[in-house]
């Protein structure tokens, strides 16, 4: 019978570390639809399951799913998506069962793209570790710390799309899920002791709110560092070229840089060539590879160059120059508070979070939830002028009430 959604851990349970070297875990390799159906029947009603994926995206725009690892009721399964249709897994993903993953963002994106669904309920061990003060903890380091397992080192250069995979490669893949349930128990028990389980729930819920899949082509220029310094028609042209590049990359399933280098996007935006022959003098341009689409690209540049200045895009909503010193100071203070609270500073607030807060963005993550509880309310006082930051030799940066002049 299905269980109600939960974080999927045994409250108070904490495994006893002690294994010095992880033996190769056993696994079942799923290469037929009947075998996958049998696995899903075994998983029905389970409270939780371990999950991981192997994929490639070095040259392609969309990730290529190569292997799915599952741990259900103490058994490790390796599902070969090149041999079976993995879409029936959506029934498990949409059930009340909790998926335990490590650093789940890319896995969720890959599954959403490849299967059309991703787990509805997630326990992310990296996020849980971050709430205990372990910054960006790797799976291997957490296994050692929480379960006492020294995971075997794998080959980072493994081609997971190649068949057949060796027994060693398959065993290494199975090890990625073999101890996730025990690790989740350990992390959950520690979070429970600190009263931070609600923080974990909020942080994992944010995973489902994050956009997945292809980014909007019209916003692709924001990922080009060199474009941030452009203005007016140069910026409008860079935006148009980046949008064209993104659409072409999606159509060809190539990473954008293989269509056109970032440096070339900026160079074209500044030079604004009117004929393909002028491509030759622009850095980052491979004129031969662009020959089939050269006239199309010239038309994109011409249309963008004619854009009225008032219609040019805003440069990424950057903070006014007067606010940048405040950003540097607040960044240091928030990082200090995170260390004092034993929380990964990057999990508490990144640069975008702080900029959103200073701009008063209604979607600022620091304005609500566990982040607001920890630091957001103090930040409101600081930004509102009712408090100031002072430096104490022993305590570092200290928030103090602002003195009111008589």
N, C-alpha and C positions, 0 to 999 in steps of 0.2 A: 504494500500500500504506500503511495507517495507520502513523503514527509513534508512538513511545512518548511519554507525556505529559512535557512539559518546560516551562520558563518561556517558550519560544518566542522566543528571541532569538539573534542571531548573535554568539557570544562575541568580544569585542574589536572588533566593528564599531562605528564611530562616524561618522555622516554629517557632511559638511562643511557648516557653516552658510554662508549666503551669499545666499539669496533675500530680497529686501527686502519684496516684497508678494506675497501668495499669489494666483496666478491662479485663476479659478474652476475647480475640479476637474471633470472629466468624470464622468458617472455613467450607469448604466442603471436605468431605472424599472421595477420589477416590479409588474404589475397583473393578471397571470393565473396560474392554477395551473401550466400547462405551463412558463411562464417561471421560476417558482419552482423547479420540479423540475429544470430545466436548470441553474439556479444551484447547486443542491445537488449535482448531478452534477459540476460544475466544482470544487466545494469539497471533494469526497471525497478524503481523504488529505492535505489541506493541513496544514502544521505549525501555522499560526496564522492568525487573521483578526481584523480590527478590527471593533468592534461598538459601537453607540450606539442610543439610542431617543429619540423625542420623545413626550411624553404630557402629559395634563392631569389635575389632581386638585384644582382649586381649590374646587369645590362638591361633588364626588362623594366618597363614602367610598373606593371602589376606583379605582385609576388607570385612565385611559382611554388605551390605546395608540393612537398616531396615526401613527407612522412608525418603521420599523426600518432603520438604516443598517449596511451590511456592507461590509468591504473584504476581498476574497479574491483572492489571487494578483495583486495590483496593480490590481485593478478595483474601483471603487466601485459598490455597488448600493443602491438605495433601494426598500424593500419597503413597499407600501401595504397595511396590515392591514385597511383598510376595503373593499378590493377583492378581497383574497385571504385564504384561511385560512392563517395563518402557522404553524400547529402542526407541519407537516413539518420546521420548523427544529430541532425537538427532536433529530433524528438528528445534526445538526451539533453541537448543544450537548452531547450525550452522548458524542460521539466523543473521542479523545485530543487533538484540536486545541485549542490555547490561544486563548482569547478575550482580546483586548487592549481594555480599556475605560478610561475616565477617570472617577474617582469613581463606582464601579460599583454601590454599594449600592441606589440607587433603581432603576437599570436592571434589576438582578437580581430585585428585588421585582416590578417591572412585568411582566417576562417570565414569571416564575413564575405570576403571577395570570392573565395573558392567554393564555399558550401551554401552561402546565402544566409547564414545565421551564425551566431556566436553565443557562448554561455550567458544565460540571463543572470546567474548568480555566481559571483567570483570571489575567491579568497586569493589575493596576490601576496605571496610571501615576501617579495621585495618591498612592497608598501608596508607590510606589517613590520618588517625589520627596520624600515626607516622611522617608524613611529616609536621604535625602541632605541634610536640613536645610531643605527648602523647605516651609513650613507652608501647608496647604490650598491648594496651587498650583492656579490655574485652568488650563484647557486652553490658553487663548490665551497665558498667560505661559510655559507650558512649551514650546509650539510655538516661541515666539520664542527662548527660552533654549537649547533642545536641538536644534532643527532649523533655526533661522534663518528661520522663516516668521512673518510678521505677518498673522495671520488677519483676514479682513474682519469688521467688526462686524455682528452680526446684530440683528434686531428681537426683543427679549425678549418683546414682546407678541404675537408671531405666534400666530394660532389654527391650530395644526397639525391640527385636526380638520376644518377647512374645506377644501372641494374646489371647483375645482382649486387646488393650490398653484402659486405663480408659479415661473418658472425661477430667479429670484433666491433664493427660499426653499429650493428643492430643492438649489441649488448650495451654499447655506450649510449645509444638513444634511449634504451629502456631505463638506464640509470637516471635519466633526467626526470623520471616520474616515480621511481621505485620508493623513494623516501619522502615524497611531498606530504603525505598525510601525517606522518610522524613529526615532520618539521612544522606543519600547521598547528599541531597540538601544542608543541613547545612554545611557539611564538604567541599563540592565543592565550595560553596560561599566563605568560608574562604581561601581555596587554591587559588581561583581566585584573591582575594584581595592581596595575597602575590606573585602572579605571579608564582605559583608552579604547575599549572595544567599540564604543559608539564612534570614535574618531575613525577607526578602521572601516566601519560601515559607510560613513560619509565619503571617505577617500576612495573606496572601491565603487561606490555609486557614481562618482565623477567619471570613472572609466567609460560608463555607458553614455555619458553626456558628451564625450569628446567626439569630434567629427572623424569619420573613417572613410576610407576610399579616396578616390581622386580629388585633389584640391581644385577649387574653382579656378579655371584658367585665367580669369580676369584679376585674380590675386596672386598669380605666380610670380610677378615681379618683386613682391615683398620678400621672397626668399633669395634674391640676388643682392648680395652685400654691396657691391659697387654701385647699384642703382639707387641706393638710399641717398646718395649725395647729389643726384641729378635734380633739376628743377624745370618747371615750365614745360615747353614742348619737348625738351630732351627726355624728361620723365614720362610724358605722355607717349612718346615714341617707344621708350623702353618697355612700358606697360603693354603696348600693342604687340611688340615683337615677342615678349615673354608669353603673352596669351596665345599667339600663333604657335610658338614653340611647344607649349604645353598641350595644345590640341593635337598637334602633329605627333608628339611623343605618345599620347594616349592611343591615337589611331594606329601607330606602328608598333605599339608596345615596346618602346625603348625609353631608357632614362633620358630626361630632357637634355643632359649634357652631351649625349651622343647625337642629338639632333642639331644642337647649336650650343657652343660653350657660353658660360656666363659672361666672360670677357667680350665675346663677340656680340652678345645682346647689347651691352653698354656701348661698344665701339660703333655698332650700326646706329644706335640711337643718337649718338653725338654727331657722327659723320653724315648721316641721312643720305646715303648714295641714291642716285636717280637712275643709274643703269648698272647692270650686273658687273660690268668691267671695273667698276669702282670698288668692288669687294676686295680686290687684291691688296689694297693698301691698309686694310683693317686687321688688327691683331685678333687672333683666335678664329679666323675665317678659313674654312676649307672650301674654296670656290668650286672645286670639282664635285664635292658631295652635295653642294647646294644648287648645282646647275639645273636639275629637274624642277626645282621650285623657285628659281631665282626671280622670275617675273612676278610670281605670287608674293614673294617677300618684299620686292620693290614696291608693289601696290600697298602692302600693309604699312610700310614706312611712309609712303606718300600720304596716305589717308591720315596717319597719326600726326605727321608734321603739320598738317593743315588744321589740327585741333586748336580751337581758341584757347588762350591761356586760362580763361576762367573755368574751362572744362577739364583742365589737367588734374590728375589724381593727387590726393593729399599724400605727402611722404610718410606713410606708415603711422600717422598719428603720433609723431614723436613729441616728447615733452618739451615745453618751452625752455630756452637756454637758462632762464632764471631758476627753473626747478631742478636742473641736473645736479647741482651740488647737494641739494636735499636728498636726491635719489641715492647718491653715493653714501651719505651719512646713514640714511635709513637702512640701506642694504647691509652695512656693517652692523648696525644695531640688531636687526632681525636675525642675522646670522649668529650673533652673540646670544640672543634669547633662545634660539634653537639649540645651541650647544648646552646652555644651562638647563634646558628642559629635556635634554637627551633625545633630540629629534633631528633627523636628517634635514639640514637647512634647505636643501633643494626641494624637499617635500613640503616644507612649511610655506615657502614663497620663492618663486624665481623672479627674474627681472621684470617679466611681463606682468606678473601679479602686482608688484610694487608700482609699476607705471600705471596700471589700471586703477589702482587705489588712489594714487595721487591725482589722476585725472577725474576721479569721481565716477568712474564707469559703473553703471548699475549691475553689471555682471562680475564685478571684481570679487575674486574668491576670498580675499581677506575681509570682506564686509559681512560675511555670515558663516555660520557653522563653527567647526572646531578651530579653524584658523582665527576667526574673530574672537573666540573665547580666549585663545592663547595670546594673540598679539594685536588683532584688529581694533579692539576697543581703545588700547593705548595709542595706536596709530591715529585714530580719530581725534584724540585729544591733542596729539602733536600737530597734525595737519590743521586742526581747528584753532590752534594758537593758545590753548589753555595749559599746555605743558611744553617743556623744552628738554633737550638732551644736554646733559652735562657729562664731563669726563672725570672719573674718579680713578686714581692710580691703582687702587686695589680692586675695584669692581668694574672698571671699564666704563662703557657708556651707561648713564643712569637717567631715567625719565624723572623729571622733577616738575612740580607745579610752577607755572610762570608767575613771577613776581609782578604784582600790579603797582604801577607807579602812583604815588600819592598825588 
